[in-house]
Structure formats: C-alpha cells, structure tokens
Amino acid sequence: MPDIKTNIRRLRSSIPEGVELVAVSKFHPAVALMEAYDAGQRIFGESRATELSAKAMELPKDIEWHFIGHLQTNKVKKVVATASLIHSIDSERLLRAVDDEASKLGRRIGVLLQLHVAKEETKFGFTPDELLEFVTPKLVASLKSVSIRGVMGMASNVDDEERIREDFRKISSTFRKLKTACFPSDMGFSIISMGMSHDWPIAVDEGGNMIRVGTSIFGEREY
C-alpha cells in the first residue's frame, strides 16, 4: 500500500492556502481512508451511491462526504441522505430531484453545477452558454432545500497544457458570470471545483479553489 499519510502531507504542503482538498476515495477500502483521516484529511469524494453509504456507516462521523460521480435520479435518495456536497448536477431534472429529496429528509444540501468544456463527448454537464441561460434568480429562489455553491468541471484529457488551461479558464469565467448575474451577495456561492492529480496546479493557477485528488494520495485504484 502506498504511504498515504506522507502523500497527504506532501500534497497539503504544496496546495496554496484557500484551496480545499477532496480526497477521491472511490474504489479504495475503508482502511486506506482511515490512513488519510489519521493524517488530518476530512473531506472524501465518492462516485457510487452504495459505496458512499457503506463507508459513511463504517467511518468516523466528522467526515464530510462529497458525491463526485455522475448521479442518476434513482440514486438521489441514497446520496442526499449522506453527502454534504454533490459536485455533479448536470440537468434541471436532477437538481429538482435533489431538492425534493432533501426537503423530505429535512436536510439542506450543497450542490455544484457541472460544466462541460472538455473535448471528450462522453463527459456530462452544461455548456457555459447553457448554464448561464439555465440559472436565473427565479430558479435559485424556487429551490427549497438546495444551496447552489458553485461549479465543477474537468479539462480535456490531453497533453496540451494550453488546451487544459483554456478549459479551466472557461470554467472560472462561467463561475464569475454566474456570480454577478445570480449570486452577487451570496457568500455561499464560492466554489470552483476543478483539477485532479495530473492537472490540479494548472486548475489552481486559473482560479480553482477545490481540487479532487485520488491517485496522488491512494495510488492506482483497486477495481
């Protein structure tokens, strides 16, 4: 097993102040998460509803669970019961489903709106133009139990640093436009979640303040 505690400490010392680290723990066993926990990590990201629930039952209660995978509406109830932040809201239908479920459970839940700027067709999310059209003050006011906290996006999976930088710039720029248009005085709308093990320094350079890192902490995934 990799030296998770050392990896976490090394990563934390290289991340600028004000940038939040989400340890991407999907597919890794609870014992590996406890290593990271013992090194001071408290935010973990999971991408499967069942795995999220199982780990939340087993691990310390002060962990903040983020759901970072594609979320299907039939899994919303399970995720809303556990997660404090959902990174992957990619449609109005999903946003409404999360809002309804959170209301039923008496929870207030944070969400990020997923942007699609990468060149891969397989990625989910709104284009910047679609998102700016979709989010209006009226939409925000209609949500009962959801707080829109910011945006999430991924850069193209390429070796071209300029292309990666350009993708991250688009995500930051869309966040700023949304902030001005719909959340000018909402301090809670503050998160730009972008950057992973291989590209987080570029993401932070371009305004990201939440990074999702798995491999650099836990090593390769165990499927």
C-alpha positions as CSV (number, residue, x, y, z in Angstrom):
1,M,0.0,0.0,0.0
2,P,1.3,3.5,-0.8
3,D,2.3,5.7,2.1
4,I,-1.0,7.6,2.3
5,K,-0.1,9.7,5.3
6,T,3.1,11.0,3.6
7,N,1.3,11.6,0.3
8,I,-1.4,13.6,2.1
9,R,1.1,15.8,4.0
10,R,3.2,16.4,0.9
11,L,0.1,17.4,-1.1
12,R,-1.2,19.7,1.6
13,S,2.1,21.4,1.9
14,S,2.1,22.2,-1.9
15,I,-1.5,23.4,-2.1
16,P,-2.0,27.2,-1.7
17,E,-4.0,28.4,1.2
18,G,-7.7,28.7,0.5
19,V,-7.8,25.7,-1.8
20,E,-9.8,22.8,-0.4
21,L,-8.7,19.2,-1.0
22,V,-11.2,16.5,-1.7
23,A,-9.5,13.1,-1.3
24,V,-11.0,10.9,-4.1
25,S,-11.5,7.7,-2.2
26,K,-13.8,5.8,-4.7
27,F,-12.8,2.1,-5.1
28,H,-10.4,2.3,-2.2
29,P,-11.1,0.3,1.0
30,A,-12.1,2.0,4.3
31,V,-8.7,1.1,5.8
32,A,-7.0,3.4,3.2
33,L,-9.4,6.2,4.0
34,M,-8.5,5.9,7.7
35,E,-4.9,6.4,6.9
36,A,-5.8,9.7,5.2
37,Y,-8.1,10.5,8.1
38,D,-5.3,10.0,10.6
39,A,-3.2,12.4,8.6
40,G,-5.9,15.1,9.1
41,Q,-8.0,14.7,5.9
42,R,-11.7,15.2,6.5
43,I,-13.2,15.6,3.0
44,F,-13.6,12.5,0.9
45,G,-15.2,12.1,-2.6
46,E,-17.1,9.0,-3.7
47,S,-18.8,8.3,-7.0
48,R,-21.2,5.4,-6.2
49,A,-24.2,5.7,-4.0
50,T,-23.9,2.3,-2.4
51,E,-20.2,2.7,-1.7
52,L,-20.7,6.1,-0.2
53,S,-23.4,4.8,2.2
54,A,-21.4,1.8,3.3
55,K,-18.3,3.9,4.0
56,A,-20.2,6.6,5.8
57,M,-21.7,3.9,8.1
58,E,-18.2,2.5,8.9
59,L,-16.0,5.5,9.2
60,P,-15.9,8.5,11.6
61,K,-18.9,10.8,11.7
62,D,-16.9,14.0,11.3
63,I,-16.0,13.1,7.7
64,E,-17.6,15.4,5.1
65,W,-18.7,13.3,2.2
66,H,-18.8,14.7,-1.4
67,F,-20.5,12.9,-4.2
68,I,-18.4,13.4,-7.3
69,G,-19.7,10.9,-9.9
70,H,-22.5,11.0,-12.4
71,L,-25.7,10.9,-10.4
72,Q,-28.8,9.1,-11.7
73,T,-32.1,10.2,-10.3
74,N,-32.9,6.8,-8.9
75,K,-29.9,7.0,-6.6
76,V,-30.6,10.6,-5.4
77,K,-32.3,9.5,-2.1
78,K,-29.3,7.4,-1.0
79,V,-26.8,10.2,-1.9
80,V,-28.8,13.0,-0.3
81,A,-29.0,11.1,3.0
82,T,-25.2,11.1,3.3
83,A,-23.4,13.7,1.1
84,S,-22.9,17.3,2.2
85,L,-22.0,18.4,-1.4
86,I,-22.9,17.0,-4.8
87,H,-20.5,18.0,-7.5
88,S,-22.3,16.7,-10.5
89,I,-25.6,18.4,-11.1
90,D,-26.0,18.2,-14.9
91,S,-29.7,18.8,-15.5
92,E,-32.8,20.6,-14.2
93,R,-34.4,17.2,-13.6
94,L,-31.6,16.1,-11.3
95,L,-31.5,19.5,-9.5
96,R,-35.2,19.3,-8.7
97,A,-34.9,15.6,-7.6
98,V,-32.2,16.5,-5.1
99,D,-34.2,19.5,-3.9
100,D,-37.3,17.3,-3.4
101,E,-35.4,14.6,-1.6
102,A,-33.5,17.0,0.7
103,S,-36.9,18.6,1.6
104,K,-38.4,15.2,2.5
105,L,-35.3,14.4,4.7
106,G,-35.3,17.8,6.3
107,R,-31.7,18.4,5.1
108,R,-30.1,21.4,3.4
109,I,-27.6,20.2,0.8
110,G,-25.0,21.9,-1.3
111,V,-24.6,21.3,-5.0
112,L,-22.2,22.3,-7.7
113,L,-23.4,22.7,-11.3
114,Q,-21.3,20.6,-13.7
115,L,-19.8,22.3,-16.7
116,H,-18.8,20.5,-19.9
117,V,-15.9,22.2,-21.6
118,A,-13.7,19.2,-22.4
119,K,-13.3,18.0,-25.9
120,E,-14.5,14.4,-24.9
121,E,-18.1,13.8,-25.9
122,T,-18.6,11.3,-23.0
123,K,-18.5,14.0,-20.3
124,F,-21.7,15.2,-18.7
125,G,-22.8,18.7,-17.9
126,F,-24.0,22.0,-19.2
127,T,-22.0,24.1,-21.8
128,P,-21.1,27.5,-20.4
129,D,-23.9,29.1,-22.5
130,E,-26.5,26.5,-21.4
131,L,-25.6,27.1,-17.8
132,L,-25.8,30.9,-18.0
133,E,-29.2,30.6,-19.6
134,F,-30.4,27.9,-17.1
135,V,-29.5,29.6,-13.8
136,T,-31.7,32.6,-13.1
137,P,-32.6,34.4,-9.9
138,K,-36.1,32.9,-10.3
139,L,-34.6,29.3,-10.4
140,V,-32.5,30.0,-7.4
141,A,-35.5,31.3,-5.4
142,S,-37.5,28.3,-6.3
143,L,-35.1,25.8,-4.5
144,K,-36.3,24.9,-1.1
145,S,-33.5,22.7,0.3
146,V,-30.6,23.1,-2.1
147,S,-27.9,25.7,-2.0
148,I,-26.0,26.2,-5.3
149,R,-22.4,26.6,-4.0
150,G,-20.6,26.9,-7.3
151,V,-19.4,25.0,-10.4
152,M,-17.4,21.8,-11.2
153,G,-15.7,20.9,-14.4
154,M,-12.9,18.8,-16.0
155,A,-10.4,19.8,-18.6
156,S,-9.8,17.8,-21.8
157,N,-7.7,14.7,-21.2
158,V,-4.8,15.8,-23.4
159,D,-1.1,16.6,-23.1
160,D,-1.6,20.1,-24.5
161,E,-1.2,22.4,-21.4
162,E,-2.6,25.4,-23.2
163,R,-5.8,23.5,-24.0
164,I,-6.1,22.4,-20.4
165,R,-5.5,25.9,-19.2
166,E,-8.1,27.2,-21.7
167,D,-10.7,24.7,-20.4
168,F,-10.1,25.8,-16.8
169,R,-10.3,29.4,-17.8
170,K,-13.8,28.8,-19.3
171,I,-14.9,27.2,-16.0
172,S,-13.7,30.1,-13.9
173,S,-15.1,32.7,-16.3
174,T,-18.5,31.0,-16.2
175,F,-18.4,30.9,-12.4
176,R,-17.7,34.7,-12.3
177,K,-20.5,35.5,-14.8
178,L,-23.0,33.4,-12.7
179,K,-21.8,35.1,-9.5
180,T,-22.5,38.5,-11.0
181,A,-25.9,37.6,-12.5
182,C,-27.5,35.5,-9.8
183,F,-25.4,35.4,-6.6
184,P,-23.8,38.8,-6.2
185,S,-24.3,38.9,-2.4
186,D,-24.4,35.2,-1.7
187,M,-21.1,34.3,0.1
188,G,-22.0,30.6,-0.1
189,F,-21.7,30.6,-3.9
190,S,-17.9,30.4,-3.8
191,I,-16.6,27.0,-5.1
192,I,-14.8,26.3,-8.3
193,S,-14.1,22.6,-8.2
194,M,-11.6,21.7,-10.9
195,G,-8.3,19.9,-11.1
196,M,-7.2,16.3,-10.4
197,S,-4.0,14.5,-9.6
198,H,-2.4,15.3,-13.0
199,D,-3.6,18.9,-13.6
200,W,-4.5,20.5,-10.3
201,P,-1.6,23.0,-10.3
202,I,-2.9,24.5,-13.6
203,A,-6.5,24.5,-12.2
204,V,-5.4,26.4,-9.1
205,D,-3.5,28.8,-11.4
206,E,-6.7,29.5,-13.3
207,G,-8.8,30.2,-10.2
208,G,-9.8,26.7,-8.9
209,N,-10.3,26.6,-5.1
210,M,-11.4,22.9,-4.7
211,I,-9.3,20.1,-6.1
212,R,-10.3,16.4,-6.4
213,V,-7.2,14.2,-5.9
214,G,-7.1,10.4,-5.8
215,T,-4.1,8.7,-7.4
216,S,-1.5,11.1,-5.8
217,I,-2.9,10.1,-2.4
218,F,-4.1,6.5,-2.6
219,G,-2.1,5.2,-5.6
220,E,-3.9,3.5,-8.6
221,R,-7.5,2.4,-8.0
222,E,-8.3,-1.1,-6.8
223,Y,-11.2,-2.2,-9.0
